[in-house]
Amino acid sequence: MVNHDVQSGTVRARLAAGSLKTRDAVAISVSILAPGMAMLLNVPGVAAVAGGSTPLAFLLGGCGCLALAFVVVGFTRRMAGAGYAYTYISRGLGRGWGFLAGWMYAFGVLCFVPMTMAAVAYLACDLLGLPNGWWSPVFVVGMVALLALAVVRVAVTTRVQLLLGVLTVALILVVDVVVTVRGGAHGNTWAPFTFGHTVKGGFSGVFYGIILGITSYIGFETAADFGEETDNPRRAIPLAVLLSVVLAMAFYLWTTYGLSIGFGVDNGATFGGDSFALKTVATRFVGPSLGAMVELGALLSAFVVCVGCASAATRTMYAMAREGVLPARLATLHRRFQTPVVATVAVTVLGTVLALLVGYGLASTDLGASPAMSVYYFFATLGTLVVIVVYIGLCVAAATYFRRAEYRANLSLRLLAPVIGTAVFGAALFGSIYPTPTAPLNLTPYLATLWLLLGIAVLAALRIRRPDAVASIGTILGEDGA
């Protein structure tokens, strides 16, 4: 199963180059957005504070992600790498910052693996009528299935992801159309796009809601992680990134608007208190059969995004391992499928252990009756905090990188997008820390900081013991050019 050679102590392994087409790149980004899961499980978390103004939180989060999309597109048109944030930030801010970006991003995306599989376990137990205690066996079975799918040739997995994603979105769009046509509870209105209908906090309520709103967008840029496996990446990846974020914004805004008017914009507390708000509105306005189908679609969507997040995490780990800044074994490829098999096993085992630790050690009834929901919201918050820091780093790196003489023609665009992205992500970061969230979510800022400090310590050790590895950070690309 080993498929690599060693050069100067650095692992140089080749992924399955050209195995993904443009449609596969689009499928990766769209499916990892997990629109079905996001609308069923993330929206109530946003609505708990943003209330009837939930669509505004998603609009602001979407604006930040759209700005980031332009940043990512600017980089992907010039280079294709397996660890996109790791590579781009190392080119824009320096190798040390690039290492920390990869260190944080791999951990952030790793957090989304137990998060999304917890959603699978929670929804499966609900649909099958199993007691809450069954969440952990269902979780483990799901992780075994994930391991098999994440190792097989990536093009096969992405096409399954796209099919399931399209079917789930189609079901939710039926709900959106019916609720909008019928005017919801009290008629159509622009009120959901104002700050005046939050459950608490006004501006701060919306900014706090942005954190889970951005969680729903995270993944739109993931196609960039597969730059080395994509045919004509400097065309396919930008198209996938932009298309996925634009489609996500349109879909999320329509769906959250439908949910807001479905409950009534002044009934934000009821909206936020319903953990199955989308299912409730679907049942109320269309029928119980569609409500059950929406929940099943969300389950499949959650499983698909779990596979996608695992694959994205392994590509960043692979990119860092082949350059010598993570253990070389993590760059080992499967002999047949040319996928990072050791990294995939590591992500699967770590994700399972972390979920069990939180589910049995930190579960809170404030986050839902099932421990699976504590796992879901804990890792959604932690992972998003970590990834948002990387997003801010990407925006700053773009402002530096595109200041070079050969890119001055696009200077205004390249500065405008980073400034907008930094402002939105900075607001989300602040809103997630203040006011202090409920336990155990109040632990997440400290854990994110601890992981960052650990990364700084590892980088310092590498500079002393492996300066050659640090010097190679961000140097290996699948394709490079203006």
N, C-alpha and C positions, 0 to 999 in steps of 0.2 A: 504493500500500500504506500510505500515511500516513493516519492517522485520529486527529488530535489538534489542539487549538488551544492557544495560548499565552496565559497570563494572568499579568502581572507577572513574566515570566521563568520561570514554572513551567508544566510540561507538564500538561495536564488531559485525559487520554484516558479513554475509557470502555470497559471490558471488556464481554463479552457478558452483560449482566445477566439473571439469571433463567434462564440456559440449562441450569443443573444442578438436578436434583431431589434429594430426600433420598437416594435409592438411589445417585445419582452421587457424592454427598459421601461416603457409606459406601465406595463402590468406590475412591475416591481414597485414603482413609486405609488401607484394608485392603490394597490392591494395593501401595502404597509400602512397607508392612511387608515385602513379598516373602517370605512365610513359607517357600516352597519353597527359594529361594536361601539364606535364613538358616539353615535347618536342615541343608542340605547343606554349606555352606561356612563359616559362622560358628561352628558348634558345635565342630568340631575345634580351632579356634583357642582357644576357651574351655577345652575339655577338656585342651589341652596343659599348662595350669597348674592348672585346677580338677579335672581327672580325673573320678572317679566322683561328685564333688560338683557337677558341672556344673548339674544342675537347681536347686541352691540359688542359684547365681549368677544364673540366669534368674529365679528367684523374687524375689530382692532387687532386681534391675533392674526387674522388672515392678511391684513395689511403688512404686518411685520414679516410674515412668512413670504409674501410676494416680493418684498424688498430683498429678503435673503435669497429668493429664487434668482433674481437678477445677479446677485453676487456669485452664486454657484455657477450660473450659466457663463459668466465672464471667465471663471477659472476653467470650466470644462471645455470651453472652446479652444483652450491653449494646452491642456494636459489631461491625460486619462490615467487614473491610478486606482488601486484597490482600496486604499484608505483615504477617502476624499478630504475630510477635514484635517487629518494628520498631514497629508501632503500639501494642501493649499496653505495652511497656516505656517508650515515650515518654510514655504516659498515666500510668504508675505511678511512674516515677523521673525523668522529665524528658527533654527533646528530645535532649540530648547522649548520654545513655545509650541512647535509642531508636535514634539513628544507629548507635552502636557495635553494638547488637544486630542491626540489619539488615545491617551490614557483615560481622559474624561469621557470621550465619545463612546469608546468601547464599553466602558462601565455603564454609561447611560442607556445605551441600546440593550445591553445585557439585562438591565432592570426591567425592560419592557417584555422580556421573555417570561418571567414568573407572573408579571402583571397580566399579560394577555392569556396565559394558560389558566390563571385563576379565574378569568372571565369565562373561559370554556367550562371549567369545573362548576362554577356557580350556575351558569345557564343550563348545563346538562342536568344538574341535580334538580333544578326547578322544572324543566320540561319532563323529566322522567319521574318526578314526585319522590325523589330520594331525600332522606334526612340530610341536614347540613353537614353532619359528620362524615358523609361520603365524599366530601370535596377532595380530600387528599388522595384516596385511591384513584379517583377519576383524573386528577392532576397528573399522577405518575404515569398512568396509561397514555394520557395525551402527550407527555414528554417523550415516551418511547416512540410513538408515532412521529413526532416532530423530528427525532434523531434520524429516522429512516428517510423522511422526505428531504431534510436539509442536506443529506449526503449525496442523494441522486443528482444526476445532471441538472443544472440549475434551470435550463430552458424548459424542461418538463414541468418543474415545480411552478414556474412563473405563469404558465398557461392555465394550470389548474387554478391558481390564485386569481387570475383575471376573470375566468368564467364565474367563479363563486362571488367575486366582488360585484360583477355586473348584475347578477341575479338578485343579490341583496339590495343594491341601490334601486333596482327597478321596483321592488316591493315597497320600499320607503317612499319613492316618488309617487306611488299610487296614493299613499296617505297624505302627502304634501298637497297633491292636486285637489283631493276631496275636501280637506280642511280649509284650504284657501278659497275654493269655490263657494263653500258653505259659510265662509266668514268666521269660522271658529265659534267661540262662546258668545262674543259680543260684536262681531263685525271686524273687517279689515282696518288696520290702523298703522301709522308710522311710530306709535308709542314705544314698541320694543327696541327701537334704535336710539333711544334717549337714556339719560342717566336717572330718570325719575321713577323707575319702577323696580329698583333693587330691593331685596329683602332687608338689607342693612348696609349702611355705609356710603350710599350714593356712588361717588367716584371710586372710592376704595373698594366697594363691592364689585364693581365692574372689573377693576384692575386685579382683584383677587381671583375673579372668575376667569381672567385671561390665562392663568396658569394651566387649568385643565382644558381651556379652549385651545391653547397651543399644543397641548398633549394630543389633541385630535388631529392637528396638522402635521405633527412630527412624522417623518417618513417620506414626505413629498420629494425630498432631495436624495433618497436612498439609492436611486439608480446610479448616482455618481460613484457609489462604492463598487459598482460592477463595471467601471470604465474599461478595465483590461479584458473583460469577457464579452464586451459589446462590439459588434461590427460597426465601423464608422462612428466611434464614440463621440467625436466632437460635433456631430450632427444629431445623433440619436439621444444622447444624454440631455442636452439643453431642451430639446423638444419634450422629453419625458418630464423633466423638472417643472417647466412652465405649465404644461398641460395639466399635470396632476394638481398643482396648487390652485390654478384657476377653476378647474372643475370642482375641487374640494370647497373652495370659497362659495361658489354658487350653490352647491348642494347643501352645505352646512347652514348657510344663511336662510335658505328656503325652509329647511327642516326645522331649525330652531324657531324661526318665525311662526311656522305652523303649530309647534308645540306651545309657544307663548300665547298665541290667540286661542289655541285649543283649550287651554286651562283658563284663559282670561289674563290680560296683562297685569291686573291688580291682584291676581291670585298666585303670586310668585312663591309664597311659602308652601302652598299645596303642590305647585309644580316641582319645587326643589325637594319636597318631602316624599315624592313618588319615585322610588328606585327603578320603576319600569314605566316612566312617563310616556315614552314612545309607544309602548304596547298599550297603555291605557287609552291614549288618543286614537290609536289605530282601531281599537275595539269599540270605542265610543262613536266614532264617525264613519267607520267602514263595516266592522263586524268582528266577532271573536276569532274567526278563522284566520283573518289577515293578521290579527294581533299575535297569534301563535306562530304564524309563518315569519313575521318580523323577528320574533325572538329566536327562532331556528336560524334565520339568516344571520343574525348577530353572532350566534354561536359559531357558525361556519366562518364568518368574517374574523372572529377572534382567533380561531385556529390558524387561519391563513396568515394573519399578521404576525402571529407567534413564530411561524416558520420564517417569514421574511425578516423579522428582527434578529432571530438567531443567525440567519445568513449574513445580514449586514454586520453584526458584531464580529463574526468570524473573519470577514474580509479585512476589517481594521486590524484585528489581532494578527492575521496573516501578513499584512503589509509591514507591521512593526517587527514581527518575528524574522522575516527574511532579511531585514536590515540590521538584525542583531540586537535590538533593544528590548525584545521579549524573548523567552526561551525558544530556541530554534525548532523544537518539536512542533510548535504551534503552526509552523509553515509547511508541515507535512501534508501532501495531497494524496487523495485516493487514487490508486493506480488506474482505475477505469473511468471514474467520473471527473477527475481533476478538480475536486472540491476540497477545502481545508478540513479533513476528517478529524484530526486530533483537536483542532480548535472547536469544532462542532461538538465533540464529546465533552470537552471542557465546559462549554457554554451550557449544555444540557444538564450536566451534573451540578454546576454552580447554581443554575436557575432553580433546580429542584431543592437543593439544600437551603437556599435563601428563602424560598417560599414557605418551606416547612418551619423554619425558624420564626418567621413573622407570623404565620398562621397559628402556631401553637404557643408563641411567646409574647406577641404584641397585639393580638386581636382585640378589637374594641367594638362594643355594640353600637357606639356612636357612628361607626362606618358601615353598619349593616348587621343583620342577624347572623349571616354566615361568615366564618373566618375568612373565606375566600374573598369577600369584599374588602376586608382589611388588607389582605395581600394586594388586591387590585389597586386600591387608592394609595397605599403606602409606596409601592414601587412606581405608580404613575407619577406621584409627586416627586419622589427622589430622582427618578430618571429624567423627568422634565427639567428639574432644577439644574442637573448636571449638563444636559444637552443645551439648555439656554445659555449657559456660560460659554460653551463651544460656539454657539451661534453668534454671540457677541464677538468672540475672537475672530470668527470668519469675517464679520463686517469690518472690524478694525484691520485685519490682514488685507482685505480688498482695497481699503482706502490707501494703504501703504504700497501694495503691489502695483496698482493701476496708476500710481503717480509717476511711474517711469516714463521716459520720453516717448517710447514707441506707442504708448496708450493714451497720450494726452488728448487725442481727438474725442475720446469718450469720458474725459475727466469729470464733467458735470454729472453724468448719469452714474458713474462709478462712485462718486462721493455722496450723491443724493440717496441712493439705495442703502449704503452702509449707515448713514445717519438715521434714516427712518427705522431700519432694522434694529439698530442699537437702542433707540428711544423706546420702541415697543417692547423689546425683550427686557430692557432695563426696568420698565414699569411692571412687567410680569414678575420679574425677579423680586422687586420690592414688595409687590402685592402678595407674594407667596410667603414672605417672612413677617410682614407687619399688616394687620394684627396677627399675633401668634396663633397658628392653627391648632386644632384640637389634637390631643394625643391619639395615636403615636406619630401623627404627621409632624408634630413639633420637633421631632428628632431629625427629620430629613435635612434641614440646613446644616446641622452639625456633622452628619454623616457625609454630606457632599464636601464640606470643608476638610474633613479628615481624609477623604480620598484624594483631594487635591494636594494636601500636605504630604501624603504618602508618595504621590507621584513626583513631587519636588525632591523628596529624599532619594527616590530611585534614580532620578535624573542626575542628581549630584554624585551618586555612587558610580553611575555609568561614565560620567565625565572623568572620574579618577581611574576606573578599572578598564573601561572600554571606550577610549576617546575615538577610536576608529569607527565604532558603531554609531556614536553620536554624530560624527562627521558625515555619515551616509544617510541620515534621516531625510526623507522626502526626495531622495535622488533616483529611486527606481520607478519608472513609469512604463505603462503599456504603450503610450503614444504621447509625443510631445511636439508642439509646433504652434505657430501663431495663426 
